Each structure stands twice: as structure tokens, then as C-alpha cells.
Amino acid sequence: MVKRYGAPCAAETCTVGQTMAEGRRRARVIRVGVDARVLSAQVQRAGVAQYIAEILRDGEDVSDVAVTALSYEQEQCRVGKVPIDVIRLVPGVPWQSVLLPSHLVRKRFDVVHGPAFSIPPSFWVKRVVTVHDVAFMRMPHTVRADTVHYLQRVVKYAVHHAAAIIVPSHEVETDLVKLWPKTASRIRVIPLGADRLAHVSPTSGYRLDAPYFLHIGTIEPRKNLTFLLEAFAYAVKDGHLPHHLVLAGARGWNNEDFWEALRQSPVANRVHVLGYVDDSQSVQLYQDAAVYVQPSHYEGFGLGALEALWFGVPTVASPTGAVRDVHVAGLQVVETRDVAVWAHAMQQATSLSRAGVRDALPTWRETRRLHYALYREVAQT
């Protein structure tokens, strides 16, 4: 009991002080800033931009963690009800290395999350980074030279200074530990959700009368689409399959070999290259596809295959990224060493019916929950 008058005894002082401190800790809200510049830079959202939008969307119904998006503009960063701090660009002053760190300190953020490979310098704010893949180290020839140099520099800094490192699959975890063994204790595997398009209505813009194999992804070397053209031609060469091949995604880079292979393909008239498709178009393509195909050389996660499975589409994928971590009906994981083997798997997949496997796939709600749990862990250590 605390005395009403006079000086309290030492034991009582300690008890009251501890109680007040514990109350402050319980009442204190952890402030987290998420670098959302990629949303400002990408009008056509894909890959990393989709990930950032999803971890910001709706947030978590919690009272102890407050997440704010950080960018140099506001319009493209609007995702759900998450507030946005606009840190205006200043000519000649670096945004990430000067403007962002000073804002974090001035606004008293506890944690900053770099969701796109890099983190700002900071001695006062704890940092979390997401490394989506290490293609820039494992397969640098498949990445643009300027991107390789940039990522090699910023990722090396990030993994050495971040309090926690998020990766989307166990494959990326293994890759990082091989490259930088001291990162092992700070890595957290948080899979991406497969249900991003659950509430998106399909568009009626693109329809194909014939059944088709589908691939959604940027046309670039890592996706191994030249191999896919060969496997598709092999699969339909005997005339028994009426299927076409639909490729949707941005035009990408270093893809001259693909375009030449397409020009030379004996089934070029059955290959449809759509370019970038938005979410509603993607839903339509998934719903109408007979089989989804992902023959990538390397994926950090491989969101297309998981989303296709969520829609129940039979899927053939190479053993890289998240498909190594899931075991569901309708998924065939096949090495890409032999065109004939892959073509046979594609043929087999056309005879499969759509499978209801949604309960076995990761969700974005769980992804967000795990992010918030990590923010708490980092802030409190």
C-alpha cells in the first residue's frame, strides 16, 4: 500500500516505479514506417509492388502497432486506410540516405521496413529488410547490369545492418545463408499470400475460344520462356491437343532470344503475347486457363503459380521458389532439363480437373500478421 503523506519507503518507490513503467510499455504504440516508393514508381504493379501493396492493405486490427507508408508522393501510394507520410524530394539531397532517416527520427518511428531489398542508414531506428530473391548473385546474366550493381551494393549493406531479414521462401533463406552466413539467425521466412485476387472481379476484355496454357510474368531471361515455347510446340505437335499458349506480362529486358524463338516457332500462330495485364484481366485469364505453366530458372517465390493454384488451375512448375514449400493436388514440379519431359507433364495436366486446394495455400492475412509480429519483436529487442 502506498502512503498518502510523507516520503514512501524504498520498496514502495520501486513498486510504483515498476508499475508505471510497465503501464507505459503496455500503452505505447510501436510506430513502423514502410518505404513505399516502389508504389510511386510503378504504375503497372508487379512483383515487389504487389507485395508492398498487400502488406499495407487494410493493416492488422491491432492497437499496439501503427504502420505508415513513406514516399515522396501520395497518390500512387494509397492502399486501404494506411496513412501516408509524404517526404518531399529536394534537389541534390538523397531521399533514402538523408531525407528519410531525418524524417524517421523527427517523427519518432521505432522501426523502418525496407520491403524492396534496401534500408536507409540509421543509428536510432531499428530496420527490417525484405530480400525477395538473389538472382543478382546466382544468375546475374539474367538481370540488367545496372540492377545487378545496385542490388549487390544495397543488399550487402542491408543484410549486415538489418535487425531482421524477411524472405519469401526457404530457397531464398538457403541462398542468403550461403552468401552471408552471419545472417542465419536474423532471417524470417514469411510466404506471400496466394489470395491477392480473391475479391477482384474479372474483366471480359480478353477471350480465347480455344483452351490454353497460361503464364503470367515479365518476359525476361530468368523466366525461361524460350524453353516454354519449345515445350509447348512439342506438346501439341501430334495434333491431339487444341491448346494455345497465352503469355501475359511486361515486355521486360534481354529477351531477344525469346522473340527470335517465337518468330521461328512452328506453332507461333497459337502463341498469344498480351503484354501487361491488370488484376481484373489476370482473374479472367486464371479462371479460363486450362493449365498454368512456370518453367523459371529461378524464383524467389513465384507468385503466379500459387495464384493459379488458388484458382484451382492445374499447374506445372520448375522446382524453384515457393512451389518447393507447398504440396497440393494439381501441382506437378518438373525439372527443366528435358523439353520432352516438360511437354509430357503439360499434356498430363490438361486431363486434370480443377482442384480445391485454397485451404492449403498461404493467405495475405497471415502474411500481414507475421509481418506485424516481426515488427513487435524487432521493436522490443
Secondary structure, 3 states (H helix, E strand, C coil): CCCCCCCCCHHHHHHHHHHHHHHHHHHCCEEEEEECHHHHHCCCCCCHHHHHHHHHCCCCCCCCEEEEEEECCCHHHCCCCCCEEECCCECCECHHHHHHHHHHHHCCCCEEEECCCCCCCCCCCEEEEECCCCHHHHCHHHCCHHHHHHHHHHHHHHHHHCCEEEECCHHHHHHHHHHCHHHHHHEEECCCCCCCCCCCCCCCCCCCCCCEEEEECCCCHHHCHHHHHHHHHHHHCCCCCCCEEEEECCCCCCCHHHHHHHHHCCCHHHEEEEECCCHHHHHHHHHHCCEEEECCCCCCCCHHHHHHHHCCCCEEECCCHHHHCCCCCCEEECCCCCHHHHHHHHHHHCCCCCCCCHHHCCCHHHHHHHHHHHHHHHHCC
